Amino acid sequence: MAGQTERSQAAVANLRLLCESMVPGHYELEVIDAAERPDVVAEERILATPTVVRLAPLPQRRVIGDLSDHGRTAAALGLPEADVLPSERR
């Protein structure tokens, strides 16, 4: 995140929803404000915000944006049953 922008807040909310829906209790989420931690941004080579970096399991995966397309975000992050959230299934 780069400050508390609406887009950054939406990304965090969308990510929490995905994790709680698909891997409840099996994730760790750390939110880093790029403006406050430029060292981490440089170390992780973050070029745009908001960016999600999945560290484990390997391979590392990155997703940029507000994460509002839950199915696409879940697939990009390699979450199990990454089609859609249970509430969106027909």
Phi and psi restraints in degrees (range 20) as a CNS / XPLOR table:
assign (resid 1 and name C) (resid 2 and name N)
       (resid 2 and name CA) (resid 2 and name C) 1.0 -124.0 20.0 2
assign (resid 2 and name N) (resid 2 and name CA)
       (resid 2 and name C) (resid 3 and name N) 1.0 84.7 20.0 2
assign (resid 2 and name C) (resid 3 and name N)
       (resid 3 and name CA) (resid 3 and name C) 1.0 80.5 20.0 2
assign (resid 3 and name N) (resid 3 and name CA)
       (resid 3 and name C) (resid 4 and name N) 1.0 -179.7 20.0 2
assign (resid 3 and name C) (resid 4 and name N)
       (resid 4 and name CA) (resid 4 and name C) 1.0 -94.6 20.0 2
assign (resid 4 and name N) (resid 4 and name CA)
       (resid 4 and name C) (resid 5 and name N) 1.0 61.4 20.0 2
assign (resid 4 and name C) (resid 5 and name N)
       (resid 5 and name CA) (resid 5 and name C) 1.0 -77.0 20.0 2
assign (resid 5 and name N) (resid 5 and name CA)
       (resid 5 and name C) (resid 6 and name N) 1.0 161.5 20.0 2
assign (resid 5 and name C) (resid 6 and name N)
       (resid 6 and name CA) (resid 6 and name C) 1.0 -61.3 20.0 2
assign (resid 6 and name N) (resid 6 and name CA)
       (resid 6 and name C) (resid 7 and name N) 1.0 -40.0 20.0 2
assign (resid 6 and name C) (resid 7 and name N)
       (resid 7 and name CA) (resid 7 and name C) 1.0 -65.2 20.0 2
assign (resid 7 and name N) (resid 7 and name CA)
       (resid 7 and name C) (resid 8 and name N) 1.0 -41.3 20.0 2
assign (resid 7 and name C) (resid 8 and name N)
       (resid 8 and name CA) (resid 8 and name C) 1.0 -66.6 20.0 2
assign (resid 8 and name N) (resid 8 and name CA)
       (resid 8 and name C) (resid 9 and name N) 1.0 -42.1 20.0 2
assign (resid 8 and name C) (resid 9 and name N)
       (resid 9 and name CA) (resid 9 and name C) 1.0 -64.6 20.0 2
assign (resid 9 and name N) (resid 9 and name CA)
       (resid 9 and name C) (resid 10 and name N) 1.0 -38.3 20.0 2
assign (resid 9 and name C) (resid 10 and name N)
       (resid 10 and name CA) (resid 10 and name C) 1.0 -64.5 20.0 2
assign (resid 10 and name N) (resid 10 and name CA)
       (resid 10 and name C) (resid 11 and name N) 1.0 -40.8 20.0 2
assign (resid 10 and name C) (resid 11 and name N)
       (resid 11 and name CA) (resid 11 and name C) 1.0 -61.8 20.0 2
assign (resid 11 and name N) (resid 11 and name CA)
       (resid 11 and name C) (resid 12 and name N) 1.0 -44.1 20.0 2
assign (resid 11 and name C) (resid 12 and name N)
       (resid 12 and name CA) (resid 12 and name C) 1.0 -64.5 20.0 2
assign (resid 12 and name N) (resid 12 and name CA)
       (resid 12 and name C) (resid 13 and name N) 1.0 -44.6 20.0 2
assign (resid 12 and name C) (resid 13 and name N)
       (resid 13 and name CA) (resid 13 and name C) 1.0 -62.7 20.0 2
assign (resid 13 and name N) (resid 13 and name CA)
       (resid 13 and name C) (resid 14 and name N) 1.0 -43.9 20.0 2
assign (resid 13 and name C) (resid 14 and name N)
       (resid 14 and name CA) (resid 14 and name C) 1.0 -64.2 20.0 2
assign (resid 14 and name N) (resid 14 and name CA)
       (resid 14 and name C) (resid 15 and name N) 1.0 -40.7 20.0 2
assign (resid 14 and name C) (resid 15 and name N)
       (resid 15 and name CA) (resid 15 and name C) 1.0 -66.2 20.0 2
assign (resid 15 and name N) (resid 15 and name CA)
       (resid 15 and name C) (resid 16 and name N) 1.0 -43.2 20.0 2
assign (resid 15 and name C) (resid 16 and name N)
       (resid 16 and name CA) (resid 16 and name C) 1.0 -60.4 20.0 2
assign (resid 16 and name N) (resid 16 and name CA)
       (resid 16 and name C) (resid 17 and name N) 1.0 -43.3 20.0 2
assign (resid 16 and name C) (resid 17 and name N)
       (resid 17 and name CA) (resid 17 and name C) 1.0 -60.4 20.0 2
assign (resid 17 and name N) (resid 17 and name CA)
       (resid 17 and name C) (resid 18 and name N) 1.0 -46.7 20.0 2
assign (resid 17 and name C) (resid 18 and name N)
       (resid 18 and name CA) (resid 18 and name C) 1.0 -59.2 20.0 2
assign (resid 18 and name N) (resid 18 and name CA)
       (resid 18 and name C) (resid 19 and name N) 1.0 -49.8 20.0 2
assign (resid 18 and name C) (resid 19 and name N)
       (resid 19 and name CA) (resid 19 and name C) 1.0 -63.1 20.0 2
assign (resid 19 and name N) (resid 19 and name CA)
       (resid 19 and name C) (resid 20 and name N) 1.0 -44.0 20.0 2
assign (resid 19 and name C) (resid 20 and name N)
       (resid 20 and name CA) (resid 20 and name C) 1.0 -66.9 20.0 2
assign (resid 20 and name N) (resid 20 and name CA)
       (resid 20 and name C) (resid 21 and name N) 1.0 -31.6 20.0 2
assign (resid 20 and name C) (resid 21 and name N)
       (resid 21 and name CA) (resid 21 and name C) 1.0 -79.5 20.0 2
assign (resid 21 and name N) (resid 21 and name CA)
       (resid 21 and name C) (resid 22 and name N) 1.0 -35.3 20.0 2
assign (resid 21 and name C) (resid 22 and name N)
       (resid 22 and name CA) (resid 22 and name C) 1.0 -107.1 20.0 2
assign (resid 22 and name N) (resid 22 and name CA)
       (resid 22 and name C) (resid 23 and name N) 1.0 -29.6 20.0 2
assign (resid 22 and name C) (resid 23 and name N)
       (resid 23 and name CA) (resid 23 and name C) 1.0 -140.3 20.0 2
assign (resid 23 and name N) (resid 23 and name CA)
       (resid 23 and name C) (resid 24 and name N) 1.0 53.5 20.0 2
assign (resid 23 and name C) (resid 24 and name N)
       (resid 24 and name CA) (resid 24 and name C) 1.0 -56.9 20.0 2
assign (resid 24 and name N) (resid 24 and name CA)
       (resid 24 and name C) (resid 25 and name N) 1.0 129.1 20.0 2
assign (resid 24 and name C) (resid 25 and name N)
       (resid 25 and name CA) (resid 25 and name C) 1.0 77.0 20.0 2
assign (resid 25 and name N) (resid 25 and name CA)
       (resid 25 and name C) (resid 26 and name N) 1.0 0.5 20.0 2
assign (resid 25 and name C) (resid 26 and name N)
       (resid 26 and name CA) (resid 26 and name C) 1.0 -120.6 20.0 2
assign (resid 26 and name N) (resid 26 and name CA)
       (resid 26 and name C) (resid 27 and name N) 1.0 38.0 20.0 2
assign (resid 26 and name C) (resid 27 and name N)
       (resid 27 and name CA) (resid 27 and name C) 1.0 -149.5 20.0 2
assign (resid 27 and name N) (resid 27 and name CA)
       (resid 27 and name C) (resid 28 and name N) 1.0 158.4 20.0 2
assign (resid 27 and name C) (resid 28 and name N)
       (resid 28 and name CA) (resid 28 and name C) 1.0 -129.0 20.0 2
assign (resid 28 and name N) (resid 28 and name CA)
       (resid 28 and name C) (resid 29 and name N) 1.0 128.5 20.0 2
assign (resid 28 and name C) (resid 29 and name N)
       (resid 29 and name CA) (resid 29 and name C) 1.0 -118.8 20.0 2
assign (resid 29 and name N) (resid 29 and name CA)
       (resid 29 and name C) (resid 30 and name N) 1.0 125.4 20.0 2
assign (resid 29 and name C) (resid 30 and name N)
       (resid 30 and name CA) (resid 30 and name C) 1.0 -122.8 20.0 2
assign (resid 30 and name N) (resid 30 and name CA)
       (resid 30 and name C) (resid 31 and name N) 1.0 122.3 20.0 2
assign (resid 30 and name C) (resid 31 and name N)
       (resid 31 and name CA) (resid 31 and name C) 1.0 -100.1 20.0 2
assign (resid 31 and name N) (resid 31 and name CA)
       (resid 31 and name C) (resid 32 and name N) 1.0 125.6 20.0 2
assign (resid 31 and name C) (resid 32 and name N)
       (resid 32 and name CA) (resid 32 and name C) 1.0 -119.1 20.0 2
assign (resid 32 and name N) (resid 32 and name CA)
       (resid 32 and name C) (resid 33 and name N) 1.0 126.0 20.0 2
assign (resid 32 and name C) (resid 33 and name N)
       (resid 33 and name CA) (resid 33 and name C) 1.0 -82.6 20.0 2
assign (resid 33 and name N) (resid 33 and name CA)
       (resid 33 and name C) (resid 34 and name N) 1.0 116.3 20.0 2
assign (resid 33 and name C) (resid 34 and name N)
       (resid 34 and name CA) (resid 34 and name C) 1.0 -60.0 20.0 2
assign (resid 34 and name N) (resid 34 and name CA)
       (resid 34 and name C) (resid 35 and name N) 1.0 -32.6 20.0 2
assign (resid 34 and name C) (resid 35 and name N)
       (resid 35 and name CA) (resid 35 and name C) 1.0 -69.4 20.0 2
assign (resid 35 and name N) (resid 35 and name CA)
       (resid 35 and name C) (resid 36 and name N) 1.0 -32.0 20.0 2
assign (resid 35 and name C) (resid 36 and name N)
       (resid 36 and name CA) (resid 36 and name C) 1.0 -89.1 20.0 2
assign (resid 36 and name N) (resid 36 and name CA)
       (resid 36 and name C) (resid 37 and name N) 1.0 -22.2 20.0 2
assign (resid 36 and name C) (resid 37 and name N)
       (resid 37 and name CA) (resid 37 and name C) 1.0 -130.1 20.0 2
assign (resid 37 and name N) (resid 37 and name CA)
       (resid 37 and name C) (resid 38 and name N) 1.0 61.0 20.0 2
assign (resid 37 and name C) (resid 38 and name N)
       (resid 38 and name CA) (resid 38 and name C) 1.0 -60.9 20.0 2
assign (resid 38 and name N) (resid 38 and name CA)
       (resid 38 and name C) (resid 39 and name N) 1.0 -23.4 20.0 2
assign (resid 38 and name C) (resid 39 and name N)
       (resid 39 and name CA) (resid 39 and name C) 1.0 -63.5 20.0 2
assign (resid 39 and name N) (resid 39 and name CA)
       (resid 39 and name C) (resid 40 and name N) 1.0 -41.8 20.0 2
assign (resid 39 and name C) (resid 40 and name N)
       (resid 40 and name CA) (resid 40 and name C) 1.0 -68.7 20.0 2
assign (resid 40 and name N) (resid 40 and name CA)
       (resid 40 and name C) (resid 41 and name N) 1.0 -40.8 20.0 2
assign (resid 40 and name C) (resid 41 and name N)
       (resid 41 and name CA) (resid 41 and name C) 1.0 -58.5 20.0 2
assign (resid 41 and name N) (resid 41 and name CA)
       (resid 41 and name C) (resid 42 and name N) 1.0 -45.9 20.0 2
assign (resid 41 and name C) (resid 42 and name N)
       (resid 42 and name CA) (resid 42 and name C) 1.0 -66.6 20.0 2
assign (resid 42 and name N) (resid 42 and name CA)
       (resid 42 and name C) (resid 43 and name N) 1.0 -44.5 20.0 2
assign (resid 42 and name C) (resid 43 and name N)
       (resid 43 and name CA) (resid 43 and name C) 1.0 -62.2 20.0 2
assign (resid 43 and name N) (resid 43 and name CA)
       (resid 43 and name C) (resid 44 and name N) 1.0 -40.9 20.0 2
assign (resid 43 and name C) (resid 44 and name N)
       (resid 44 and name CA) (resid 44 and name C) 1.0 -88.7 20.0 2
assign (resid 44 and name N) (resid 44 and name CA)
       (resid 44 and name C) (resid 45 and name N) 1.0 -1.1 20.0 2
assign (resid 44 and name C) (resid 45 and name N)
       (resid 45 and name CA) (resid 45 and name C) 1.0 55.5 20.0 2
assign (resid 45 and name N) (resid 45 and name CA)
       (resid 45 and name C) (resid 46 and name N) 1.0 49.1 20.0 2
assign (resid 45 and name C) (resid 46 and name N)
       (resid 46 and name CA) (resid 46 and name C) 1.0 -80.0 20.0 2
assign (resid 46 and name N) (resid 46 and name CA)
       (resid 46 and name C) (resid 47 and name N) 1.0 122.4 20.0 2
assign (resid 46 and name C) (resid 47 and name N)
       (resid 47 and name CA) (resid 47 and name C) 1.0 -104.8 20.0 2
assign (resid 47 and name N) (resid 47 and name CA)
       (resid 47 and name C) (resid 48 and name N) 1.0 -19.2 20.0 2
assign (resid 47 and name C) (resid 48 and name N)
       (resid 48 and name CA) (resid 48 and name C) 1.0 -145.7 20.0 2
assign (resid 48 and name N) (resid 48 and name CA)
       (resid 48 and name C) (resid 49 and name N) 1.0 155.1 20.0 2
assign (resid 48 and name C) (resid 49 and name N)
       (resid 49 and name CA) (resid 49 and name C) 1.0 -128.4 20.0 2
assign (resid 49 and name N) (resid 49 and name CA)
       (resid 49 and name C) (resid 50 and name N) 1.0 150.6 20.0 2
assign (resid 49 and name C) (resid 50 and name N)
       (resid 50 and name CA) (resid 50 and name C) 1.0 -74.9 20.0 2
assign (resid 50 and name N) (resid 50 and name CA)
       (resid 50 and name C) (resid 51 and name N) 1.0 143.6 20.0 2
assign (resid 50 and name C) (resid 51 and name N)
       (resid 51 and name CA) (resid 51 and name C) 1.0 -125.7 20.0 2
assign (resid 51 and name N) (resid 51 and name CA)
       (resid 51 and name C) (resid 52 and name N) 1.0 133.5 20.0 2
assign (resid 51 and name C) (resid 52 and name N)
       (resid 52 and name CA) (resid 52 and name C) 1.0 -103.8 20.0 2
assign (resid 52 and name N) (resid 52 and name CA)
       (resid 52 and name C) (resid 53 and name N) 1.0 131.2 20.0 2
assign (resid 52 and name C) (resid 53 and name N)
       (resid 53 and name CA) (resid 53 and name C) 1.0 -118.0 20.0 2
assign (resid 53 and name N) (resid 53 and name CA)
       (resid 53 and name C) (resid 54 and name N) 1.0 114.4 20.0 2
assign (resid 53 and name C) (resid 54 and name N)
       (resid 54 and name CA) (resid 54 and name C) 1.0 -89.5 20.0 2
assign (resid 54 and name N) (resid 54 and name CA)
       (resid 54 and name C) (resid 55 and name N) 1.0 117.6 20.0 2
assign (resid 54 and name C) (resid 55 and name N)
       (resid 55 and name CA) (resid 55 and name C) 1.0 -89.2 20.0 2
assign (resid 55 and name N) (resid 55 and name CA)
       (resid 55 and name C) (resid 56 and name N) 1.0 -33.3 20.0 2
assign (resid 55 and name C) (resid 56 and name N)
       (resid 56 and name CA) (resid 56 and name C) 1.0 -144.0 20.0 2
assign (resid 56 and name N) (resid 56 and name CA)
       (resid 56 and name C) (resid 57 and name N) 1.0 148.5 20.0 2
assign (resid 56 and name C) (resid 57 and name N)
       (resid 57 and name CA) (resid 57 and name C) 1.0 -72.2 20.0 2
assign (resid 57 and name N) (resid 57 and name CA)
       (resid 57 and name C) (resid 58 and name N) 1.0 158.7 20.0 2
assign (resid 57 and name C) (resid 58 and name N)
       (resid 58 and name CA) (resid 58 and name C) 1.0 -66.7 20.0 2
assign (resid 58 and name N) (resid 58 and name CA)
       (resid 58 and name C) (resid 59 and name N) 1.0 150.6 20.0 2
assign (resid 58 and name C) (resid 59 and name N)
       (resid 59 and name CA) (resid 59 and name C) 1.0 -80.3 20.0 2
assign (resid 59 and name N) (resid 59 and name CA)
       (resid 59 and name C) (resid 60 and name N) 1.0 154.3 20.0 2
assign (resid 59 and name C) (resid 60 and name N)
       (resid 60 and name CA) (resid 60 and name C) 1.0 -62.2 20.0 2
assign (resid 60 and name N) (resid 60 and name CA)
       (resid 60 and name C) (resid 61 and name N) 1.0 143.0 20.0 2
assign (resid 60 and name C) (resid 61 and name N)
       (resid 61 and name CA) (resid 61 and name C) 1.0 -131.9 20.0 2
assign (resid 61 and name N) (resid 61 and name CA)
       (resid 61 and name C) (resid 62 and name N) 1.0 149.2 20.0 2
assign (resid 61 and name C) (resid 62 and name N)
       (resid 62 and name CA) (resid 62 and name C) 1.0 -130.8 20.0 2
assign (resid 62 and name N) (resid 62 and name CA)
       (resid 62 and name C) (resid 63 and name N) 1.0 142.0 20.0 2
assign (resid 62 and name C) (resid 63 and name N)
       (resid 63 and name CA) (resid 63 and name C) 1.0 -136.5 20.0 2
assign (resid 63 and name N) (resid 63 and name CA)
       (resid 63 and name C) (resid 64 and name N) 1.0 134.8 20.0 2
assign (resid 63 and name C) (resid 64 and name N)
       (resid 64 and name CA) (resid 64 and name C) 1.0 -114.8 20.0 2
assign (resid 64 and name N) (resid 64 and name CA)
       (resid 64 and name C) (resid 65 and name N) 1.0 138.5 20.0 2
assign (resid 64 and name C) (resid 65 and name N)
       (resid 65 and name CA) (resid 65 and name C) 1.0 125.5 20.0 2
assign (resid 65 and name N) (resid 65 and name CA)
       (resid 65 and name C) (resid 66 and name N) 1.0 -169.5 20.0 2
assign (resid 65 and name C) (resid 66 and name N)
       (resid 66 and name CA) (resid 66 and name C) 1.0 -85.0 20.0 2
assign (resid 66 and name N) (resid 66 and name CA)
       (resid 66 and name C) (resid 67 and name N) 1.0 -3.9 20.0 2
assign (resid 66 and name C) (resid 67 and name N)
       (resid 67 and name CA) (resid 67 and name C) 1.0 64.1 20.0 2
assign (resid 67 and name N) (resid 67 and name CA)
       (resid 67 and name C) (resid 68 and name N) 1.0 25.9 20.0 2
assign (resid 67 and name C) (resid 68 and name N)
       (resid 68 and name CA) (resid 68 and name C) 1.0 -73.6 20.0 2
assign (resid 68 and name N) (resid 68 and name CA)
       (resid 68 and name C) (resid 69 and name N) 1.0 -21.6 20.0 2
assign (resid 68 and name C) (resid 69 and name N)
       (resid 69 and name CA) (resid 69 and name C) 1.0 -88.6 20.0 2
assign (resid 69 and name N) (resid 69 and name CA)
       (resid 69 and name C) (resid 70 and name N) 1.0 91.2 20.0 2
assign (resid 69 and name C) (resid 70 and name N)
       (resid 70 and name CA) (resid 70 and name C) 1.0 -60.9 20.0 2
assign (resid 70 and name N) (resid 70 and name CA)
       (resid 70 and name C) (resid 71 and name N) 1.0 -41.9 20.0 2
assign (resid 70 and name C) (resid 71 and name N)
       (resid 71 and name CA) (resid 71 and name C) 1.0 -63.4 20.0 2
assign (resid 71 and name N) (resid 71 and name CA)
       (resid 71 and name C) (resid 72 and name N) 1.0 -45.6 20.0 2
assign (resid 71 and name C) (resid 72 and name N)
       (resid 72 and name CA) (resid 72 and name C) 1.0 -66.5 20.0 2
assign (resid 72 and name N) (resid 72 and name CA)
       (resid 72 and name C) (resid 73 and name N) 1.0 -41.1 20.0 2
assign (resid 72 and name C) (resid 73 and name N)
       (resid 73 and name CA) (resid 73 and name C) 1.0 -63.9 20.0 2
assign (resid 73 and name N) (resid 73 and name CA)
       (resid 73 and name C) (resid 74 and name N) 1.0 -45.7 20.0 2
assign (resid 73 and name C) (resid 74 and name N)
       (resid 74 and name CA) (resid 74 and name C) 1.0 -61.3 20.0 2
assign (resid 74 and name N) (resid 74 and name CA)
       (resid 74 and name C) (resid 75 and name N) 1.0 -42.3 20.0 2
assign (resid 74 and name C) (resid 75 and name N)
       (resid 75 and name CA) (resid 75 and name C) 1.0 -65.0 20.0 2
assign (resid 75 and name N) (resid 75 and name CA)
       (resid 75 and name C) (resid 76 and name N) 1.0 -43.8 20.0 2
assign (resid 75 and name C) (resid 76 and name N)
       (resid 76 and name CA) (resid 76 and name C) 1.0 -63.1 20.0 2
assign (resid 76 and name N) (resid 76 and name CA)
       (resid 76 and name C) (resid 77 and name N) 1.0 -34.2 20.0 2
assign (resid 76 and name C) (resid 77 and name N)
       (resid 77 and name CA) (resid 77 and name C) 1.0 -86.6 20.0 2
assign (resid 77 and name N) (resid 77 and name CA)
       (resid 77 and name C) (resid 78 and name N) 1.0 -5.5 20.0 2
assign (resid 77 and name C) (resid 78 and name N)
       (resid 78 and name CA) (resid 78 and name C) 1.0 73.2 20.0 2
assign (resid 78 and name N) (resid 78 and name CA)
       (resid 78 and name C) (resid 79 and name N) 1.0 29.8 20.0 2
assign (resid 78 and name C) (resid 79 and name N)
       (resid 79 and name CA) (resid 79 and name C) 1.0 -74.5 20.0 2
assign (resid 79 and name N) (resid 79 and name CA)
       (resid 79 and name C) (resid 80 and name N) 1.0 149.4 20.0 2
assign (resid 79 and name C) (resid 80 and name N)
       (resid 80 and name CA) (resid 80 and name C) 1.0 -63.9 20.0 2
assign (resid 80 and name N) (resid 80 and name CA)
       (resid 80 and name C) (resid 81 and name N) 1.0 147.5 20.0 2
assign (resid 80 and name C) (resid 81 and name N)
       (resid 81 and name CA) (resid 81 and name C) 1.0 47.2 20.0 2
assign (resid 81 and name N) (resid 81 and name CA)
       (resid 81 and name C) (resid 82 and name N) 1.0 59.6 20.0 2
assign (resid 81 and name C) (resid 82 and name N)
       (resid 82 and name CA) (resid 82 and name C) 1.0 -80.2 20.0 2
assign (resid 82 and name N) (resid 82 and name CA)
       (resid 82 and name C) (resid 83 and name N) 1.0 14.1 20.0 2
assign (resid 82 and name C) (resid 83 and name N)
       (resid 83 and name CA) (resid 83 and name C) 1.0 -62.8 20.0 2
assign (resid 83 and name N) (resid 83 and name CA)
       (resid 83 and name C) (resid 84 and name N) 1.0 -64.6 20.0 2
assign (resid 83 and name C) (resid 84 and name N)
       (resid 84 and name CA) (resid 84 and name C) 1.0 -156.2 20.0 2
assign (resid 84 and name N) (resid 84 and name CA)
       (resid 84 and name C) (resid 85 and name N) 1.0 168.2 20.0 2
assign (resid 84 and name C) (resid 85 and name N)
       (resid 85 and name CA) (resid 85 and name C) 1.0 -66.3 20.0 2
assign (resid 85 and name N) (resid 85 and name CA)
       (resid 85 and name C) (resid 86 and name N) 1.0 151.3 20.0 2
assign (resid 85 and name C) (resid 86 and name N)
       (resid 86 and name CA) (resid 86 and name C) 1.0 -53.0 20.0 2
assign (resid 86 and name N) (resid 86 and name CA)
       (resid 86 and name C) (resid 87 and name N) 1.0 -37.3 20.0 2
assign (resid 86 and name C) (resid 87 and name N)
       (resid 87 and name CA) (resid 87 and name C) 1.0 -69.9 20.0 2
assign (resid 87 and name N) (resid 87 and name CA)
       (resid 87 and name C) (resid 88 and name N) 1.0 -17.2 20.0 2
assign (resid 87 and name C) (resid 88 and name N)
       (resid 88 and name CA) (resid 88 and name C) 1.0 -97.9 20.0 2
assign (resid 88 and name N) (resid 88 and name CA)
       (resid 88 and name C) (resid 89 and name N) 1.0 -6.5 20.0 2
assign (resid 88 and name C) (resid 89 and name N)
       (resid 89 and name CA) (resid 89 and name C) 1.0 -71.6 20.0 2
assign (resid 89 and name N) (resid 89 and name CA)
       (resid 89 and name C) (resid 90 and name N) 1.0 146.9 20.0 2
